[in-house]
Amino acid sequence: MSNAARNTYVREHITAALLQLLREKPLRAVSVSELCERAGVGRASFYRNFSDKEDILRVRIHRLFHAWMQEAGLGTDRPLSELLRSLFTHFEQHRDFYELLNRQGLIYLLKDVVFELCGARPDCSKEEAYARAYFTYALYGWIEVWFQRGMRESAEEIAEMFQRQGL
């Protein structure tokens, strides 16, 4: 097995093991040793691939969002309403994962990804930077509240309500 294949194997098994353990107990109660034992890998393999336990979840979130961005055609001239609907549909499609993050009090890990997508860029004018910050914080807030409410509203409903706010 090549190094790349071995690292992929390790990352996948560690991620799966962590998700299993998070269904049983809080993240702070999961030790790296327990995680590695459940994954069937050594501690050195863990630290070669991740900086800490939260890093596993950050990597998973980034992979899910990267796949969504490709699927959604981000960067094309799609209307904001379609992108929002697509984003909330993404959350519904991966509901088990995002509900697990919410139950564990880890939904804040989404904030970085939302800010990468929508936040201010260094080349933004001051008006655009503040407008992007306003929109991004509002979007993240809506996502967080939606998860806290148990995702009762459909992706369609939440996207339409967001649009009606004129954000």
N, C-alpha and C positions, 0 to 999 in steps of 0.2 A: 504494500500500500504506500503511495506517495505521501510526502509530508502534507500536501494540501488536502488529500483525501482523509488522512488521519485527523487533521485539524477539523475538517468538516464533521467527521464522525464524532469527535470529542464535543464540539459545540452543540450538535444535535442532541446527543445523549445527556449532556449537562442541562440543556434547556428543558428537555422532556422531564428529567428528574426533578428539576426545580418546580416546574408546573405541577407535578404530582404532589410534591411536598407542600406547596402552597395551598393545596386543597385540604391539607391535614392540619397545618399550623402557620403562624405568622412568619414572615421572612426573618425577623430577628431571632427566632427560635431554631432556624435551620443553620447548622454549622457547615462549613466548607467540607469537612471530613464526611459528614453524613451525606451531603450532596454528591460528593465524588464516589462514595460507596454505592449509593443508589444508581448513579450513572455508570458505574463499572469502569471508572477511570482514576488515574492518580492525581494527587494534589498538584503536582508540577504541571500536568496537562491543564488543570483548571486555570492556574496563574499564567500559563503561556497564552491562554485565549481570552481571559477576562480579568479585569482589575478587581472586581468585587461581585457580590451576588446581584446587586441592582444592575450592574453592567450587562448581565445576561438578559434581563428584561428590556433594557435600552436597545440592545442589539436586535432582539425580537421585534420590538416596536418599529425600529428603523427598517427592518426587512419587510414587515407588513406594509408600512407606508410607502416604501419604494415600489413594491408590487402594485399598490393602489395607484400611485402616481403614474406608472406606466399604463395601467388599465384605464385610468381616467383621462389620459391624454393631457396631463398637466403641461402647461407651456403653450398649448394651442389656444385659439380664440374661442373657447367654450364659455357660455354665459355663466356668471357666478352662481345662479340658481342651480344649474346642472352640476357644477362642481360640489356645491354644498350637499345636494341630494346624493351624489356619488360618495362623498365623504361619510355622511351618516349611514348610508347603505353599507359601506365598508365596516363601520362599527357593528352594525347588525350582523353582518356575515361572520364576524369574529367575536361575537357576543360573549362566548364562554371565556375567552382570554381577557377581554376588557372588563367583564363582570368580576373575574378573579382579581384583577388589579384593583378595582373599586373596593371589593370586600376587604382586601389587604391594606387599604389606605395608600395605594401606590399609583393612583391615577395621575398624580402630579408628574409622573415620568413622561406623560404625553406632552407636557407643556413645551419642552425643547423642540419636539418635532413640529408642533403647531407653529412655533415661532420661526423655525427654519423655513416652513412653507410660506408663511404670510408676513412675517415680521419685517422691520425696516432693514434696508441694505445700506452699506456704507455710502453708496452713490446717490441715495435718496435726498431730495430737498428736505428742508426742515418740515414743511407742511406735509409732504408725503410720509416722512418718518413718523410723525405724530398720528397721522391718519391710519397708517398701518398698525401702529401700536394700539390705537383705539379698537380697530377691527379685530386684531389678533387676540387681545385680552377678552373682548366680548365673545369671540368664537370659542376660546378655551373655556370661559365661564359657562357658556351654554352646554358645551360637551360635558363638563364636570357635573353640572346640575342634572343633565339628562341621565347620566350614569347613576347619580345619587337617587334619582326618582325611579330607578329600575328600568330605564329605557321604555317607559310605558307608551310614549308617543312613537309613531312610525318614523322612519327616516324621512319620508315625504312630508309628514306633519311638521317635524322639527325644522326641516329646511325651509318650508313655507313660512313658519312663524318667524324664523330668523330674518328672512327676506322682508317680511312685513315691518320689521323694526327699522328698516332703512339703513342697515349697517353695511 
